């Protein structure tokens, strides 16, 4: 039996996710199929808020994202867009770090601010076998809710829906 430190173990057996990848100055997204997405973000990056647009198109659409923080720390933001819910248009936030995991229910948009460089794994369950990264609907948070300057993509910056 060979005993390794955590650093040596992860160096020898790194996360290997192959698939389509998108990289810019904020970090990287990799999606290999409809069931997982790997996100890597630099410090001070805000991503989101995102929701699959098929949620608005079909009452039968159901998607739950379980998110695991592999490295770093984030401030998470979740917005309820389910008009039938008592939580409709409420924004929930929490500071989370490496080892934390949570689920984003169907009808909720999610985004995060990277307090440090971070890596996250999204496990996607639901009624769709197709991950539509390019067509995700973006909901912009009012800057006063974030309370900080952030690095954000032009797509997220130009969101049509603002809360």
DSSP file (Angstrom, degrees, kcal/mol; ACC not computed):
  #  RESIDUE AA STRUCTURE BP1 BP2  ACC     N-H-->O    O-->H-N    N-H-->O    O-->H-N    TCO  KAPPA ALPHA  PHI   PSI    X-CA   Y-CA   Z-CA
    1    1 A X              0   0    0      0, 0.0     2,-0.6     0, 0.0     0, 0.0   0.000 360.0 360.0 360.0 135.0    0.0    0.0    0.0
    2    2 A X        -     0   0    0      2,-0.0     2,-0.5     0, 0.0     0, 0.0  -0.933 360.0-154.3-110.0 120.0    1.3    3.4   -0.9
    3    3 A X        -     0   0    0     -2,-0.6     2,-0.3     6,-0.0     0, 0.0  -0.806  15.7-173.7 -95.7 129.8    0.3    6.3    1.3
    4    4 A X        -     0   0    0     -2,-0.5     2,-0.1     2,-0.0    -2,-0.0  -0.891  26.1-115.6-122.0 151.4    0.2    9.8   -0.3
    5    5 A X     >  -     0   0    0     -2,-0.3     4,-2.8     1,-0.1     5,-0.2  -0.392  40.6-105.3 -70.1 163.0   -0.3   13.3    1.0
    6    6 A X  H  > S+     0   0    0      1,-0.2     4,-2.8     2,-0.2     5,-0.3   0.926 122.4  51.3 -57.2 -45.5   -3.5   15.0   -0.4
    7    7 A X  H  > S+     0   0    0      1,-0.2     4,-1.8     2,-0.2    -1,-0.2   0.927 113.3  44.1 -58.9 -45.7   -1.3   17.2   -2.6
    8    8 A X  H  > S+     0   0    0      2,-0.2     4,-2.3     1,-0.2    -1,-0.2   0.889 113.1  52.4 -66.0 -39.3    0.6   14.2   -4.0
    9    9 A X  H  X S+     0   0    0     -4,-2.8     4,-2.6     1,-0.2    -2,-0.2   0.943 112.0  44.0 -61.6 -49.3   -2.7   12.2   -4.4
   10   10 A X  H  < S+     0   0    0     -4,-2.8    -1,-0.2     1,-0.2    -2,-0.2   0.798 112.4  53.5 -69.8 -27.4   -4.4   14.9   -6.4
   11   11 A X  H  < S+     0   0    0     -4,-1.8     3,-0.5    -5,-0.3    -1,-0.2   0.901 114.6  41.0 -69.4 -40.3   -1.3   15.5   -8.5
   12   12 A X  H  < S+     0   0    0     -4,-2.3     2,-0.3     1,-0.2    -2,-0.2   0.839 129.0  30.0 -75.0 -34.0   -1.2   11.8   -9.4
   13   13 A X  S  < S+     0   0    0     -4,-2.6    -1,-0.2    -5,-0.2    -2,-0.1  -0.584  83.2 175.4-126.8  68.1   -5.0   11.5   -9.9
   14   14 A X        -     0   0    0     -3,-0.5     2,-0.3    -2,-0.3    -3,-0.1  -0.251  44.4 -86.8 -72.5 160.9   -6.2   14.9  -11.1
   15   15 A X        -     0   0    0     -5,-0.1     2,-0.6     1,-0.1    -1,-0.1  -0.514  45.1-161.9 -64.0 129.5   -9.8   15.6  -12.1
   16   16 A X        +     0   0    0     -2,-0.3     2,-0.5    -3,-0.1    -1,-0.1  -0.915  18.3 165.4-122.4 104.4  -10.1   14.7  -15.8
   17   17 A X        -     0   0    0     -2,-0.6     2,-0.3     2,-0.1    14,-0.0  -0.962  12.9-170.8-120.6 114.1  -13.1   16.1  -17.5
   18   18 A X        +     0   0    0     -2,-0.5     2,-0.3    12,-0.1    -2,-0.0  -0.733  35.2  79.1-102.6 154.9  -13.0   16.0  -21.3
   19   19 A X  S    S-     0   0    0     -2,-0.3    13,-0.3    13,-0.0     2,-0.1  -0.928  82.1 -16.3 146.8-168.7  -15.4   17.7  -23.6
   20   20 A X  E     -A   31   0A   0     11,-1.3    11,-2.6    -2,-0.3     2,-0.4  -0.424  64.5-166.5 -67.2 139.5  -16.3   21.0  -25.1
   21   21 A X  E     -A   30   0A   0      9,-0.2     2,-0.4    -2,-0.1     9,-0.2  -0.967  18.2-162.8-134.7 146.5  -14.5   23.9  -23.2
   22   22 A X  E     -A   29   0A   0      7,-2.9     7,-2.6    -2,-0.4     2,-0.4  -0.998  15.5-178.5-127.8 127.9  -14.8   27.6  -23.1
   23   23 A X  E     +A   28   0A   0     -2,-0.4     2,-0.2     5,-0.2     5,-0.2  -0.984  10.9 150.6-130.2 138.1  -12.0   29.8  -21.7
   24   24 A X  E >   -A   27   0A   0      3,-2.2     3,-1.1    -2,-0.4    -2,-0.0  -0.794  64.1 -70.8-145.3-168.3  -11.7   33.5  -21.2
   25   25 A X  T 3  S+     0   0    0      1,-0.2     3,-0.1    -2,-0.2    17,-0.0   0.637 127.3  56.5 -68.1 -12.1   -9.9   35.9  -18.9
   26   26 A X  T 3  S-     0   0    0      1,-0.2    16,-2.9    15,-0.1     2,-0.3   0.702 119.4 -89.6 -89.8 -21.2  -12.3   34.9  -16.0
   27   27 A X  E <   -AB  24  41A   0     -3,-1.1    -3,-2.2    14,-0.2     2,-0.3  -0.991  51.3 -60.2 149.8-142.3  -11.6   31.2  -16.1
   28   28 A X  E     -AB  23  40A   0     12,-2.8    12,-2.9    -2,-0.3     2,-0.4  -0.997  21.9-160.2-149.8 146.3  -12.9   28.1  -17.8
   29   29 A X  E     -AB  22  39A   0     -7,-2.6    -7,-2.9    -2,-0.3     2,-0.4  -0.996  13.4-174.4-124.0 134.9  -16.1   26.1  -18.3
   30   30 A X  E     -AB  21  38A   0      8,-2.5     8,-3.1    -2,-0.4     2,-0.4  -0.996   4.0-178.6-129.9 129.1  -16.0   22.5  -19.5
   31   31 A X  E     +AB  20  37A   0    -11,-2.6   -11,-1.3    -2,-0.4     6,-0.2  -0.984   9.2 176.2-129.0 124.2  -19.0   20.3  -20.3
   32   32 A X  E    S-     0   0A   0      4,-0.6     2,-0.3    -2,-0.4    -1,-0.1   0.732  71.1 -21.8 -96.6 -26.6  -18.6   16.8  -21.4
   33   33 A X  E >  S- B   0  36A   0      3,-0.7     3,-0.7   -13,-0.1    -1,-0.2  -0.889  83.7 -74.1-162.4-170.1  -22.2   15.8  -21.6
   34   34 A X  T 3  S+     0   0    0     95,-0.5    96,-0.1    -2,-0.3    94,-0.1   0.562 118.6  63.9 -76.1  -5.8  -25.6   16.9  -20.2
   35   35 A X  T 3  S+     0   0    0      1,-0.2    89,-2.3    94,-0.1     2,-0.3   0.644 104.8  25.0 -99.8 -15.3  -24.8   15.5  -16.7
   36   36 A X  E <   -BC  33 123A   0     -3,-0.7    -3,-0.7    87,-0.2    -4,-0.6  -0.999  49.1-172.7-149.0 153.1  -21.8   17.5  -15.5
   37   37 A X  E     -BC  31 122A   0     85,-1.8    85,-3.3    -2,-0.3     2,-0.5  -0.992  14.8-149.4-139.4 137.2  -20.1   20.9  -16.0
   38   38 A X  E     -BC  30 121A   0     -8,-3.1    -8,-2.5    -2,-0.3     2,-0.4  -0.934  14.9-166.9-108.1 129.6  -16.7   21.9  -14.5
   39   39 A X  E     -BC  29 120A   0     81,-3.0    81,-2.9    -2,-0.5     2,-0.4  -0.958   9.8-178.1-120.6 133.2  -16.2   25.6  -13.6
   40   40 A X  E     +BC  28 119A   0    -12,-2.9   -12,-2.8    -2,-0.4     2,-0.4  -0.993  13.0 178.3-129.2 123.4  -12.9   27.3  -12.8
   41   41 A X  E     -BC  27 118A   0     77,-2.6    77,-2.7    -2,-0.4   -14,-0.2  -0.956  23.6-128.2-130.9 145.4  -13.0   31.0  -11.9
   42   42 A X    >   -     0   0    0    -16,-2.9     3,-1.2    -2,-0.4    72,-0.2  -0.364  49.2 -75.0 -79.0 166.3  -10.4   33.5  -10.9
   43   43 A X  T 3  S+     0   0    0      1,-0.2    72,-0.2    72,-0.1    -1,-0.2  -0.323 116.2  22.0 -61.6 144.3  -10.8   35.7   -7.9
   44   44 A X  T 3  S+     0   0    0     70,-3.0   107,-2.6     1,-0.3     2,-0.4   0.610  89.1 135.9  71.6  16.7  -13.3   38.6   -8.1
   45   45 A X  B <   -f  151   0B   0     -3,-1.2    69,-2.9    69,-0.3     2,-0.5  -0.779  40.3-157.1 -93.3 137.5  -15.3   37.0  -11.0
   46   46 A X  E     -G  113   0C   0    105,-2.7   107,-0.5    -2,-0.4     2,-0.5  -0.970   9.2-172.5-111.7 129.8  -19.1   37.0  -10.9
   47   47 A X  E     -G  112   0C   0     65,-2.7    65,-2.3    -2,-0.5     2,-0.3  -0.982  33.5 -53.4-120.4 128.6  -20.9   34.3  -12.9
   48   48 A X  E     -     0   0C   0     -2,-0.5    63,-0.2     1,-0.3    93,-0.2  -0.680  11.3-135.3 114.9-165.7  -24.7   34.4  -13.4
   49   49 A X  E     +     0   0C   0     61,-0.4    90,-2.7    -2,-0.3     2,-0.3   0.562  59.2 169.6 -76.1 137.7  -27.4   34.4  -12.5
   50   50 A X  E     +GH 110 138C   0     60,-2.7    60,-2.0    88,-0.2     2,-0.3  -0.906  16.0 170.2-123.7 147.0  -28.2   31.6  -15.0
   51   51 A X  E     - H   0 137C   0     86,-1.8    86,-2.4    -2,-0.3     2,-0.3  -0.979  43.3-101.9-147.3 145.5  -31.3   29.4  -15.6
   52   52 A X    >   -     0   0    0     -2,-0.3     3,-2.0    84,-0.2     4,-0.3  -0.527  27.9-139.8 -67.3 126.7  -32.0   27.1  -18.5
   53   53 A X  T >> S+     0   0    0     82,-0.3     3,-1.1    -2,-0.3     4,-0.7   0.708  95.9  75.4 -64.6 -18.6  -34.5   28.9  -20.7
   54   54 A X  H 3> S+     0   0    0      1,-0.3     4,-1.3     2,-0.2    -1,-0.3   0.719  80.6  72.3 -66.1 -18.2  -36.4   25.6  -21.3
   55   55 A X  H <4 S+     0   0    0     -3,-2.0    -1,-0.3     1,-0.2    -2,-0.2   0.891 101.2  43.1 -59.4 -39.0  -37.8   26.2  -17.7
   56   56 A X  H <4 S+     0   0    0     -3,-1.1    -1,-0.2    -4,-0.3    -2,-0.2   0.678 112.5  54.5 -80.9 -18.3  -40.0   29.0  -19.1
   57   57 A X  H  < S+     0   0    0     -4,-0.7     2,-0.4     1,-0.2    -1,-0.2   0.692 111.9  31.3 -90.4 -21.1  -41.0   27.1  -22.2
   58   58 A X    ><  -     0   0    0     -4,-1.3     3,-1.0    -3,-0.2    -1,-0.2  -0.988  53.0-151.7-146.8 131.2  -42.4   23.9  -20.7
   59   59 A X  T 3  S+     0   0    0     -2,-0.4    -1,-0.1     1,-0.2    -4,-0.0   0.652 103.1  59.6 -72.0 -13.1  -44.3   23.0  -17.5
   60   60 A X  T 3  S+     0   0    0     -3,-0.0     2,-0.2     2,-0.0    -1,-0.2   0.558  78.6 108.9 -89.5  -9.2  -42.7   19.6  -17.9
   61   61 A X    <   +     0   0    0     -3,-1.0     2,-0.4    -7,-0.3    -3,-0.0  -0.503  42.9 173.6 -72.5 132.9  -39.1   20.8  -17.8
   62   62 A X        +     0   0    0     -2,-0.2    65,-3.0    44,-0.0     2,-0.4  -0.961   4.0 165.6-143.4 121.7  -37.4   19.8  -14.6
   63   63 A X  E     -D  126   0A   0     -2,-0.4     2,-0.4    63,-0.2    63,-0.2  -0.992  11.2-173.9-141.2 131.1  -33.7   20.4  -13.8
   64   64 A X  E     -D  125   0A   0     61,-2.9    61,-2.8    -2,-0.4     2,-0.5  -0.988  10.5-156.2-122.2 132.1  -31.8   20.3  -10.5
   65   65 A X  E     -DE 124 104A   0     39,-1.9    39,-3.3    -2,-0.4     2,-0.5  -0.941   1.2-162.4-109.8 123.6  -28.1   21.2  -10.3
   66   66 A X  E     -DE 123 103A   0     57,-2.9    57,-3.3    -2,-0.5     2,-0.5  -0.923  15.2-161.5-100.5 127.2  -26.0   19.8   -7.4
   67   67 A X  E     -DE 122 102A   0     35,-3.3    35,-1.9    -2,-0.5     2,-0.5  -0.933   9.4-167.3-118.9 130.2  -22.9   21.9   -7.1
   68   68 A X  E     -DE 121 101A   0     53,-2.6    53,-2.5    -2,-0.5     2,-0.8  -0.963  17.3-140.1-116.5 126.9  -19.8   20.8   -5.2
   69   69 A X  E     +D  120   0A   0     31,-2.7    30,-3.1    -2,-0.5    51,-0.2  -0.786  23.1 176.5 -87.9 113.6  -17.1   23.3   -4.4
   70   70 A X  E     +     0   0A   0     49,-2.3     2,-0.3    -2,-0.8    50,-0.2   0.809  65.9   4.5 -87.1 -34.3  -13.8   21.6   -5.1
   71   71 A X  E    S+D  119   0A   0     48,-1.7    48,-2.0    27,-0.1    -1,-0.3  -0.990 105.5   8.6-153.6 141.3  -11.4   24.5   -4.3
   72   72 A X  S    S-     0   0    0     -2,-0.3    26,-1.4    46,-0.2     2,-0.3  -0.343  75.5 -73.5  92.4-168.3  -11.7   28.0   -3.0
   73   73 A X  E     +I   97   0C   0     24,-0.2    42,-1.6    44,-0.2    43,-1.5  -0.981  40.5 179.3-137.3 145.1  -14.5   30.2   -1.6
   74   74 A X  E     -IJ  96 114C   0     22,-2.7    22,-2.8    -2,-0.3     2,-0.6  -0.938  31.4-128.8-138.6 159.8  -17.6   31.8   -3.1
   75   75 A X  E     -IJ  95 113C   0     38,-2.4    38,-2.4    -2,-0.3     2,-0.3  -0.984  37.3-150.4-103.4 118.7  -20.6   33.9   -2.2
   76   76 A X  E     -IJ  94 112C   0     18,-3.1    18,-1.5    -2,-0.6     2,-0.4  -0.693  11.4-165.2 -94.1 141.8  -23.5   32.0   -3.8
   77   77 A X  E     -IJ  93 111C   0     34,-3.0    34,-2.2    -2,-0.3     2,-0.4  -0.996   6.0-177.8-128.2 126.8  -26.7   33.8   -5.0
   78   78 A X  E     -IJ  92 110C   0     14,-2.8    14,-3.4    -2,-0.4     2,-0.4  -0.994   5.8-165.7-128.3 129.3  -29.9   31.9   -5.8
   79   79 A X  E     -IJ  91 109C   0     30,-2.3    30,-2.8    -2,-0.4     2,-0.5  -0.954  17.1-134.1-118.3 128.0  -33.0   33.6   -7.1
   80   80 A X  E     + J   0 108C   0     10,-1.9     9,-2.9     7,-0.5    28,-0.2  -0.704  26.7 170.4 -82.6 124.5  -36.5   32.0   -7.2
   81   81 A X        +     0   0    0     26,-3.0     2,-0.9    -2,-0.5    27,-0.2   0.194  41.0 116.2-114.9  12.1  -38.3   32.4  -10.5
   82   82 A X    >   -     0   0    0     25,-0.3     3,-1.9     1,-0.2     6,-0.2  -0.744  51.9-160.1 -85.4 106.9  -41.1   30.0   -9.8
   83   83 A X  T 3  S+     0   0    0     -2,-0.9    -1,-0.2     1,-0.3     5,-0.1   0.683  89.1  58.6 -63.6 -18.1  -44.2   32.2   -9.8
   84   84 A X  T 3  S+     0   0    0      3,-0.0    -1,-0.3    -3,-0.0     2,-0.2   0.572  90.8  92.8 -84.9 -10.4  -46.1   29.6   -7.7
   85   85 A X  S X  S-     0   0    0     -3,-1.9     3,-1.4     1,-0.1    -5,-0.0  -0.555  76.3-134.5 -89.4 147.5  -43.6   29.7   -4.9
   86   86 A X  T 3  S+     0   0    0      1,-0.2    -1,-0.1    -2,-0.2    -3,-0.0   0.684 109.7  59.8 -65.4 -18.0  -43.8   31.9   -1.7
   87   87 A X  T >  S+     0   0    0     -5,-0.1     3,-2.5     3,-0.1    -7,-0.5   0.309  74.9 149.1 -93.2   8.0  -40.1   32.6   -2.5
   88   88 A X  T <  S+     0   0    0     -3,-1.4    -7,-0.2     1,-0.3     3,-0.1  -0.186  75.2   0.0 -51.1 127.5  -40.8   34.1   -5.9
   89   89 A X  T 3  S+     0   0    0     -9,-2.9     2,-0.4     1,-0.3    -1,-0.3   0.548  97.7 135.0  66.3  13.8  -38.2   36.9   -6.8
   90   90 A X    <   -     0   0    0     -3,-2.5   -10,-1.9   -10,-0.1     2,-0.5  -0.736  47.2-144.0 -88.1 140.8  -36.4   36.4   -3.5
   91   91 A X  E     -I   79   0C   0     -2,-0.4     2,-0.4   -12,-0.2   -12,-0.2  -0.918  12.8-164.3-106.1 126.1  -32.6   36.3   -3.6
   92   92 A X  E     -I   78   0C   0    -14,-3.4   -14,-2.8    -2,-0.5     2,-0.3  -0.886   9.4-175.8-108.8 141.1  -30.8   33.9   -1.2
   93   93 A X  E     +I   77   0C   0     -2,-0.4     2,-0.3   -16,-0.2   -16,-0.2  -0.976   9.6 167.4-139.0 152.1  -27.1   34.2   -0.5
   94   94 A X  E     -I   76   0C   0    -18,-1.5   -18,-3.1    -2,-0.3     2,-0.5  -0.966  34.3-119.9-159.8 143.9  -24.5   32.3    1.5
   95   95 A X  E     +I   75   0C   0     -2,-0.3     2,-0.3   -20,-0.2   -20,-0.2  -0.788  40.9 177.2 -86.9 128.7  -20.7   32.2    1.8
   96   96 A X  E     -I   74   0C   0    -22,-2.8   -22,-2.7    -2,-0.5     2,-0.3  -0.892   8.7-172.9-132.3 159.0  -19.4   28.7    0.9
   97   97 A X  E >   -I   73   0C   0     -2,-0.3     3,-2.6   -24,-0.2   -28,-0.3  -0.851  43.5 -37.0-145.3-180.0  -16.0   27.0    0.6
   98   98 A X  T 3  S+     0   0    0    -26,-1.4   -28,-0.2     1,-0.3    -1,-0.1  -0.053 123.4  22.8 -44.7 129.2  -14.1   23.9   -0.4
   99   99 A X  T 3  S+     0   0    0    -30,-3.1    -1,-0.3     1,-0.4     2,-0.2   0.137  93.1 120.5  97.3 -19.2  -16.1   20.8    0.5
  100  100 A X    <   -     0   0    0     -3,-2.6   -31,-2.7   -31,-0.1    -1,-0.4  -0.499  38.1-178.6 -76.6 148.0  -19.5   22.4    0.6
  101  101 A X  E     +E   68   0A   0    -33,-0.2     2,-0.3    -2,-0.2   -33,-0.2  -0.984   6.7 164.4-143.8 154.7  -22.2   21.2   -1.7
  102  102 A X  E     -E   67   0A   0    -35,-1.9   -35,-3.3    -2,-0.3     2,-0.4  -0.965  28.8-117.0-160.2 166.9  -25.8   22.3   -2.3
  103  103 A X  E     -E   66   0A   0     -2,-0.3     2,-0.6   -37,-0.2   -37,-0.3  -0.939   9.8-147.5-119.0 140.5  -28.6   21.8   -4.9
  104  104 A X  E     -E   65   0A   0    -39,-3.3   -39,-1.9    -2,-0.4     3,-0.1  -0.926  29.2-138.2-102.4 113.4  -30.3   24.5   -7.0
  105  105 A X    >   -     0   0    0     -2,-0.6     3,-1.4   -41,-0.2   -41,-0.1  -0.166  30.5 -79.1 -70.9 165.0  -33.9   23.4   -7.4
  106  106 A X  T 3  S+     0   0    0      1,-0.2    -1,-0.2   -55,-0.0   -42,-0.1  -0.370 118.7  30.0 -58.0 136.7  -36.0   23.6  -10.6
  107  107 A X  T 3  S+     0   0    0      1,-0.3   -26,-3.0   -44,-0.1     2,-0.4   0.531  97.4 107.9  88.6   5.9  -37.2   27.2  -11.2
  108  108 A X  E <   - J   0  80C   0     -3,-1.4     2,-0.3   -28,-0.2    -1,-0.3  -0.946  57.9-144.6-118.2 138.7  -34.3   28.9   -9.5
  109  109 A X  E     - J   0  79C   0    -30,-2.8   -30,-2.3    -2,-0.4     2,-0.4  -0.710  19.8-159.5 -94.2 152.0  -31.4   30.8  -11.1
  110  110 A X  E     +GJ  50  78C   0    -60,-2.0   -60,-2.7    -2,-0.3   -61,-0.4  -0.976  19.4 155.2-136.4 148.7  -27.9   30.6   -9.6
  111  111 A X  E     - J   0  77C   0    -34,-2.2   -34,-3.0    -2,-0.4     2,-0.3  -0.961  17.2-154.5-157.6 168.6  -24.8   32.6   -9.7
  112  112 A X  E     -GJ  47  76C   0    -65,-2.3   -65,-2.7    -2,-0.3     2,-0.5  -0.993  15.4-137.1-150.8 157.0  -21.7   33.2   -7.6
  113  113 A X  E     -GJ  46  75C   0    -38,-2.4   -38,-2.4    -2,-0.3     2,-0.8  -0.975  29.6-130.2-111.7 125.0  -18.9   35.6   -6.8
  114  114 A X  E     - J   0  74C   0    -69,-2.9   -70,-3.0    -2,-0.5   -69,-0.3  -0.672  22.3-177.2 -81.5 109.7  -15.5   34.1   -6.5
  115  115 A X  S    S+     0   0    0    -42,-1.6     2,-0.3    -2,-0.8   -41,-0.2   0.806  79.5   3.3 -72.1 -30.5  -13.9   35.3   -3.2
  116  116 A X  S    S-     0   0    0    -43,-1.5   -71,-0.2    -3,-0.1     2,-0.1  -0.817 109.4 -63.0-137.0 175.7  -10.8   33.3   -4.2
  117  117 A X  S    S-     0   0    0     -2,-0.3     2,-0.3   -74,-0.1   -75,-0.2  -0.491  70.6-172.6 -58.7 136.9   -9.8   31.3   -7.2
  118  118 A X  E     -C   41   0A   0    -77,-2.7   -77,-2.6   -46,-0.2     2,-0.4  -0.965  28.8-157.4-142.2 155.8  -12.3   28.5   -7.2
  119  119 A X  E     +CD  40  71A   0    -48,-2.0   -49,-2.3    -2,-0.3   -48,-1.7  -0.999  19.2 179.9-130.4 133.8  -13.2   25.2   -8.9
  120  120 A X  E     -CD  39  69A   0    -81,-2.9   -81,-3.0    -2,-0.4     2,-0.5  -0.979  18.7-147.8-136.9 148.0  -16.7   23.8   -8.9
  121  121 A X  E     -CD  38  68A   0    -53,-2.5   -53,-2.6    -2,-0.3     2,-0.5  -0.973  11.7-156.8-116.7 126.5  -18.4   20.7  -10.3
  122  122 A X  E     -CD  37  67A   0    -85,-3.3   -85,-1.8    -2,-0.5     2,-0.6  -0.896   2.1-164.1-102.1 125.1  -22.0   20.8  -11.4
  123  123 A X  E     -CD  36  66A   0    -57,-3.3   -57,-2.9    -2,-0.5     2,-0.5  -0.959  14.8-156.4-108.0 119.0  -24.0   17.6  -11.5
  124  124 A X  E     + D   0  65A   0    -89,-2.3     2,-0.4    -2,-0.6   -59,-0.2  -0.850  15.1 176.8-108.7 125.2  -27.1   18.1  -13.5
  125  125 A X  E     + D   0  64A   0    -61,-2.8   -61,-2.9    -2,-0.5     2,-0.3  -0.928  31.1  71.1-120.7 146.7  -30.3   15.9  -13.1
  126  126 A X  E    S- D   0  63A   0     -2,-0.4   -63,-0.2   -63,-0.2   -65,-0.1  -0.976  86.0 -35.8 150.6-159.9  -33.5   16.3  -14.9
  127  127 A X  S    S+     0   0    0    -65,-3.0     2,-0.4    -2,-0.3   -64,-0.1   0.354 102.4  76.3 -86.5   5.3  -35.6   16.1  -18.0
  128  128 A X        -     0   0    0    -66,-0.3    -2,-0.0   -94,-0.1     3,-0.0  -0.949  47.2-172.0-123.3 138.7  -33.0   17.1  -20.5
  129  129 A X  S    S+     0   0    0     -2,-0.4     2,-0.5    -4,-0.0   -95,-0.5   0.298  73.0  80.5-100.0   6.6  -30.1   15.3  -21.9
  130  130 A X        -     0   0    0    -96,-0.1     2,-0.6   -97,-0.1    -1,-0.0  -0.960  66.6-151.4-120.4 124.0  -28.7   18.4  -23.6
  131  131 A X        -     0   0    0     -2,-0.5     2,-0.7   -95,-0.1     3,-0.2  -0.843   9.4-164.8 -91.8 120.6  -26.7   21.1  -21.9
  132  132 A X    >>  +     0   0    0     -2,-0.6     3,-1.2     1,-0.2     4,-0.5  -0.561  21.8 160.8-106.9  66.7  -27.3   24.4  -23.6
  133  133 A X  G >4 S+     0   0    0     -2,-0.7     3,-1.2     1,-0.3    -1,-0.2   0.896  73.2  53.3 -53.3 -45.3  -24.5   26.6  -22.3
  134  134 A X  G 34 S+     0   0    0      1,-0.2    -1,-0.3    -3,-0.2    -2,-0.1   0.710 112.7  43.4 -68.8 -18.7  -24.8   29.1  -25.1
  135  135 A X  G <4 S+     0   0    0     -3,-1.2   -82,-0.3     2,-0.1    -1,-0.2   0.320  76.0 134.7-112.1  10.5  -28.5   29.7  -24.6
  136  136 A X    <<  -     0   0    0     -3,-1.2     2,-0.3    -4,-0.5   -84,-0.2  -0.333  59.3-117.8 -59.1 138.1  -28.8   29.9  -20.8
  137  137 A X  E     -H   51   0C   0    -86,-2.4   -86,-1.8    22,-0.0     2,-0.5  -0.612  27.3-146.9 -77.7 135.8  -30.9   32.9  -19.7
  138  138 A X  E     -H   50   0C   0     -2,-0.3    23,-0.8   -88,-0.2     2,-0.5  -0.899  10.9-166.3-109.2 133.2  -29.1   35.4  -17.6
  139  139 A X  E     -k  161   0D   0    -90,-2.7     2,-0.4    -2,-0.5    23,-0.2  -0.980  18.4-140.4-115.5 121.9  -30.7   37.4  -14.9
  140  140 A X  E     -k  162   0D   0     21,-3.1    23,-2.3    -2,-0.5     2,-0.4  -0.665   7.8-138.4 -86.9 133.0  -28.6   40.4  -13.7
  141  141 A X        -     0   0    0     -2,-0.4     2,-0.1   -93,-0.2     5,-0.1  -0.701  32.0-103.4 -82.3 139.6  -28.5   41.2  -10.0
  142  142 A X    >>  -     0   0    0     -2,-0.4     3,-2.1     1,-0.1     4,-1.0  -0.435  30.8-122.9 -58.2 133.7  -28.7   44.9   -9.2
  143  143 A X  H 3> S+     0   0    0      1,-0.3     4,-2.7     2,-0.2     5,-0.5   0.799 110.1  64.6 -53.2 -31.0  -25.1   46.0   -8.3
  144  144 A X  H 34 S+     0   0    0      1,-0.2    -1,-0.3     2,-0.2    -2,-0.1   0.794  97.3  56.0 -66.8 -25.6  -26.3   47.2   -4.9
  145  145 A X  H <4 S+     0   0    0     -3,-2.1    -1,-0.2     1,-0.2    -2,-0.2   0.870 111.6  42.6 -71.1 -35.7  -27.2   43.6   -4.0
  146  146 A X  H  < S-     0   0    0     -4,-1.0    -2,-0.2    -3,-0.2    -1,-0.2   0.878  88.3-159.3 -77.1 -38.1  -23.6   42.6   -4.7
  147  147 A X     <  +     0   0    0     -4,-2.7     2,-0.3     1,-0.2    -3,-0.1   0.760  58.9  73.5  67.4  25.3  -22.0   45.6   -3.0
  148  148 A X  S    S-     0   0    0     -5,-0.5     2,-0.3     2,-0.0    -1,-0.2  -0.989  85.8 -98.1-159.9 159.7  -18.7   45.2   -4.9
  149  149 A X        -     0   0    0     -2,-0.3     2,-0.3    -3,-0.1     0, 0.0  -0.688  47.9-172.3 -81.2 138.4  -17.0   45.7   -8.2
  150  150 A X        -     0   0    0     -2,-0.3     2,-0.6  -104,-0.0  -105,-0.2  -0.912  30.7-120.2-133.0 157.1  -16.9   42.5  -10.2
  151  151 A X  B     +f   45   0B   0   -107,-2.6  -105,-2.7    -2,-0.3     2,-0.3  -0.888  46.8 170.5 -93.4 124.1  -15.3   41.0  -13.3
  152  152 A X        -     0   0    0     -2,-0.6  -105,-0.1  -107,-0.2     2,-0.0  -0.961  34.8-104.3-140.0 149.9  -18.3   39.8  -15.4
  153  153 A X     >  -     0   0    0   -107,-0.5     4,-2.7    -2,-0.3     5,-0.2  -0.327  30.0-119.1 -71.4 157.1  -18.8   38.6  -19.0
  154  154 A X  H  > S+     0   0    0      2,-0.2     4,-1.8     1,-0.2    -1,-0.1   0.862 115.5  55.9 -64.4 -34.4  -20.4   40.8  -21.6
  155  155 A X  H  4 S+     0   0    0      2,-0.2    -1,-0.2     1,-0.2   -17,-0.1   0.939 112.2  40.8 -61.8 -47.0  -23.2   38.3  -21.9
  156  156 A X  H >4 S+     0   0    0      1,-0.2     3,-1.3     2,-0.2    -2,-0.2   0.880 113.0  55.3 -69.1 -36.8  -24.0   38.4  -18.2
  157  157 A X  H 3< S+     0   0    0     -4,-2.7    -1,-0.2     1,-0.3    -2,-0.2   0.823 107.2  50.6 -64.3 -31.6  -23.5   42.2  -18.2
  158  158 A X  T 3< S+     0   0    0     -4,-1.8    -1,-0.3    -5,-0.2    -2,-0.2   0.059  79.0 150.7 -96.2  25.0  -26.1   42.6  -20.9
  159  159 A X    <   -     0   0    0     -3,-1.3   -20,-0.1     1,-0.1    -3,-0.1  -0.265  41.0-148.1 -58.3 142.1  -28.8   40.6  -19.2
  160  160 A X  S    S+     0   0    0    -22,-0.4     2,-0.5     1,-0.1    -1,-0.1   0.760  80.4  65.1 -84.7 -26.7  -32.3   41.6  -20.1
  161  161 A X  E     -k  139   0D   0    -23,-0.8   -21,-3.1     2,-0.0     2,-0.4  -0.858  65.6-175.8-101.7 129.1  -33.9   40.7  -16.8
  162  162 A X  E      k  140   0D   0     -2,-0.5   -21,-0.2   -23,-0.2   -23,-0.0  -0.986 360.0 360.0-127.4 133.1  -32.7   42.7  -13.7
  163  163 A X              0   0    0    -23,-2.3   -22,-0.2    -2,-0.4    -1,-0.1   0.334 360.0 360.0-118.6 360.0  -33.7   42.1  -10.1
